Structures are given as structure tokens and as C-alpha cells.
């Protein structure tokens, strides 16, 4: 499987699963408004992480741009 050869791709796939699960909590499964808002915030952070992994092709996401 090509996914297993590229650690950043496997990380991106795992983060996508987390993003989907947080989305279901934010939209439907959260019992209280506070839980739904918290899930939405984490979902947005996960989305930014996925974007960083896709752009840098590194598991460190956006931090890869700050390495010297």
C-alpha cells in the first residue's frame, strides 16, 4: 500500500478520520451546546493541521516551515 510508505500521507488520513468524527459531534452527537462548540473549534484546528500536512508533506504540519 502506498499510504504506508509515506508517513505524512498516513498522518493526513488519520487526521481526516478525526475531522469527520469531530464533525459528527459538532453537528449532531454533542449533547450540549458547549460540547458542540468545543468540537467545532477542534474540527477547525484539525482542518488547519490537515492543510499544513498537505502543503509541507511533513507530519509536523505548519511547524515544518519554522525549522532551521
PATORLUM-197672 format. One record per atom (N, C-alpha, C): atom name; residue number from 1; x negated, y negated, z negated. Coordinates in nm, 2 decimals. Example, Ala and Ser with C-alpha at 12.3 -4.5 7.8 and 13.67 -1.06 7.14 Angstrom:
PATORLUM-197672
- name/resi/xx/yy/zz
- N/1/-1.32/0.57/-0.78
- CA/1/-1.23/0.45/-0.78
- C/1/-1.32/0.33/-0.78
- N/2/-1.28/0.22/-0.71
- CA/2/-1.37/0.11/-0.71
- C/2/-1.29/0.00/-0.79
end
This chain:
PATORLUM-197672
- name/resi/xx/yy/zz
- N/1/-0.08/0.12/0.00
- CA/1/0.00/0.00/0.00
- C/1/-0.09/-0.13/0.00
- N/2/-0.06/-0.22/0.09
- CA/2/-0.14/-0.34/0.09
- C/2/-0.13/-0.43/-0.03
- N/3/-0.02/-0.42/-0.10
- CA/3/0.01/-0.50/-0.22
- C/3/-0.10/-0.47/-0.33
- N/4/-0.13/-0.34/-0.34
- CA/4/-0.22/-0.30/-0.44
- C/4/-0.37/-0.34/-0.41
- N/5/-0.40/-0.37/-0.29
- CA/5/-0.53/-0.42/-0.26
- C/5/-0.56/-0.56/-0.28
- N/6/-0.45/-0.64/-0.29
- CA/6/-0.46/-0.78/-0.32
- C/6/-0.40/-0.82/-0.45
- N/7/-0.48/-0.85/-0.55
- CA/7/-0.42/-0.87/-0.69
- C/7/-0.33/-1.00/-0.69
- N/8/-0.36/-1.10/-0.61
- CA/8/-0.28/-1.22/-0.61
- C/8/-0.14/-1.19/-0.55
- N/9/-0.13/-1.10/-0.46
- CA/9/0.00/-1.06/-0.40
- C/9/0.08/-0.98/-0.50
- N/10/0.02/-0.89/-0.57
- CA/10/0.09/-0.82/-0.67
- C/10/0.14/-0.91/-0.78
- N/11/0.06/-1.01/-0.82
- CA/11/0.10/-1.11/-0.92
- C/11/0.22/-1.19/-0.87
- N/12/0.21/-1.23/-0.74
- CA/12/0.32/-1.31/-0.69
- C/12/0.45/-1.23/-0.68
- N/13/0.44/-1.10/-0.65
- CA/13/0.56/-1.01/-0.65
- C/13/0.62/-1.00/-0.79
- N/14/0.53/-0.98/-0.89
- CA/14/0.58/-0.97/-1.03
- C/14/0.64/-1.10/-1.08
- N/15/0.58/-1.21/-1.04
- CA/15/0.64/-1.34/-1.08
- C/15/0.78/-1.36/-1.01
- N/16/0.79/-1.31/-0.89
- CA/16/0.92/-1.32/-0.82
- C/16/1.03/-1.24/-0.90
- N/17/0.99/-1.12/-0.95
- CA/17/1.09/-1.04/-1.03
- C/17/1.13/-1.12/-1.15
- N/18/1.03/-1.18/-1.22
- CA/18/1.06/-1.27/-1.34
- C/18/1.15/-1.38/-1.30
- N/19/1.12/-1.45/-1.19
- CA/19/1.20/-1.56/-1.14
- C/19/1.35/-1.52/-1.12
- N/20/1.37/-1.40/-1.06
- CA/20/1.51/-1.35/-1.04
- C/20/1.58/-1.32/-1.17
- N/21/1.51/-1.26/-1.26
- CA/21/1.57/-1.23/-1.39
- C/21/1.60/-1.36/-1.47
- N/22/1.52/-1.45/-1.47
- CA/22/1.55/-1.58/-1.53
- C/22/1.66/-1.65/-1.47
- N/23/1.67/-1.64/-1.33
- CA/23/1.78/-1.70/-1.26
- C/23/1.92/-1.64/-1.30
- N/24/1.92/-1.51/-1.32
- CA/24/2.05/-1.44/-1.37
- C/24/2.08/-1.49/-1.51
- N/25/1.98/-1.51/-1.59
- CA/25/2.01/-1.56/-1.73
- C/25/2.06/-1.70/-1.72
- N/26/2.00/-1.79/-1.64
- CA/26/2.04/-1.93/-1.63
- C/26/2.18/-1.94/-1.57
- N/27/2.21/-1.86/-1.48
- CA/27/2.34/-1.88/-1.41
- C/27/2.46/-1.80/-1.47
- N/28/2.43/-1.69/-1.53
- CA/28/2.54/-1.60/-1.57
- C/28/2.53/-1.54/-1.71
- N/29/2.41/-1.48/-1.74
- CA/29/2.40/-1.39/-1.85
- C/29/2.37/-1.46/-1.98
- N/30/2.33/-1.59/-1.98
- CA/30/2.30/-1.66/-2.10
- C/30/2.42/-1.68/-2.18
- N/31/2.42/-1.65/-2.31
- CA/31/2.54/-1.66/-2.39
- C/31/2.57/-1.80/-2.43
- N/32/2.47/-1.88/-2.46
- CA/32/2.49/-2.02/-2.50
- C/32/2.43/-2.11/-2.39
- N/33/2.47/-2.24/-2.40
- CA/33/2.42/-2.34/-2.31
- C/33/2.27/-2.36/-2.33
- N/34/2.23/-2.35/-2.46
- CA/34/2.08/-2.37/-2.49
- C/34/2.00/-2.26/-2.42
- N/35/2.05/-2.14/-2.43
- CA/35/1.97/-2.03/-2.36
- C/35/1.97/-2.05/-2.21
- N/36/2.08/-2.09/-2.15
- CA/36/2.08/-2.11/-2.01
- C/36/1.98/-2.22/-1.97
- N/37/1.98/-2.33/-2.04
- CA/37/1.89/-2.44/-2.01
- C/37/1.74/-2.40/-2.03
- N/38/1.71/-2.32/-2.13
- CA/38/1.58/-2.27/-2.15
- C/38/1.54/-2.18/-2.04
- N/39/1.63/-2.09/-2.00
- CA/39/1.60/-2.01/-1.88
- C/39/1.58/-2.08/-1.76
- N/40/1.65/-2.19/-1.74
- CA/40/1.63/-2.28/-1.62
- C/40/1.49/-2.34/-1.62
- N/41/1.45/-2.39/-1.74
- CA/41/1.32/-2.45/-1.75
- C/41/1.21/-2.35/-1.72
- N/42/1.22/-2.23/-1.77
- CA/42/1.12/-2.13/-1.74
- C/42/1.13/-2.08/-1.60
- N/43/1.24/-2.08/-1.54
- CA/43/1.26/-2.05/-1.40
- C/43/1.18/-2.15/-1.31
- N/44/1.20/-2.28/-1.34
- CA/44/1.13/-2.38/-1.27
- C/44/0.97/-2.37/-1.28
- N/45/0.93/-2.34/-1.40
- CA/45/0.78/-2.32/-1.42
- C/45/0.73/-2.19/-1.34
- N/46/0.82/-2.09/-1.34
- CA/46/0.78/-1.97/-1.27
- C/46/0.77/-2.00/-1.12
- N/47/0.87/-2.08/-1.07
- CA/47/0.87/-2.12/-0.93
- C/47/0.74/-2.19/-0.89
- N/48/0.70/-2.28/-0.98
- CA/48/0.58/-2.36/-0.95
- C/48/0.46/-2.27/-0.96
- N/49/0.46/-2.17/-1.05
- CA/49/0.35/-2.07/-1.05
- C/49/0.34/-1.99/-0.93
- N/50/0.45/-1.94/-0.87
- CA/50/0.46/-1.87/-0.75
- C/50/0.40/-1.95/-0.64
- N/51/0.44/-2.08/-0.63
- CA/51/0.39/-2.16/-0.53
- C/51/0.24/-2.18/-0.54
- N/52/0.19/-2.19/-0.66
- CA/52/0.04/-2.21/-0.68
- C/52/-0.03/-2.08/-0.64
- N/53/0.02/-1.97/-0.67
- CA/53/-0.04/-1.84/-0.63
- C/53/-0.04/-1.83/-0.48
- N/54/0.07/-1.87/-0.42
- CA/54/0.07/-1.85/-0.27
- C/54/-0.03/-1.95/-0.20
- N/55/-0.04/-2.06/-0.26
- CA/55/-0.14/-2.16/-0.19
- C/55/-0.28/-2.13/-0.22
- N/56/-0.31/-2.09/-0.34
- CA/56/-0.45/-2.07/-0.38
- C/56/-0.50/-1.92/-0.36
- N/57/-0.41/-1.83/-0.34
- CA/57/-0.44/-1.69/-0.33
- C/57/-0.53/-1.64/-0.44
- N/58/-0.49/-1.69/-0.56
- CA/58/-0.56/-1.66/-0.69
- C/58/-0.45/-1.64/-0.80
- N/59/-0.48/-1.55/-0.89
- CA/59/-0.39/-1.52/-1.00
- C/59/-0.38/-1.64/-1.10
- N/60/-0.48/-1.73/-1.09
- CA/60/-0.48/-1.84/-1.18
- C/60/-0.40/-1.96/-1.13
- N/61/-0.34/-1.94/-1.02
- CA/61/-0.24/-2.04/-0.96
- C/61/-0.30/-2.17/-0.94
- N/62/-0.24/-2.27/-1.00
- CA/62/-0.29/-2.41/-0.99
- C/62/-0.43/-2.44/-1.05
- N/63/-0.46/-2.36/-1.15
- CA/63/-0.59/-2.38/-1.22
- C/63/-0.71/-2.34/-1.13
- N/64/-0.68/-2.27/-1.02
- CA/64/-0.79/-2.24/-0.93
- C/64/-0.85/-2.36/-0.86
- N/65/-0.77/-2.46/-0.85
- CA/65/-0.82/-2.59/-0.78
- C/65/-0.90/-2.67/-0.87
- N/66/-0.90/-2.64/-1.00
- CA/66/-0.98/-2.72/-1.10
- C/66/-1.11/-2.65/-1.14
- N/67/-1.14/-2.54/-1.09
- CA/67/-1.26/-2.47/-1.12
- C/67/-1.38/-2.53/-1.05
- N/68/-1.49/-2.54/-1.12
- CA/68/-1.61/-2.60/-1.06
- C/68/-1.70/-2.49/-1.01
end
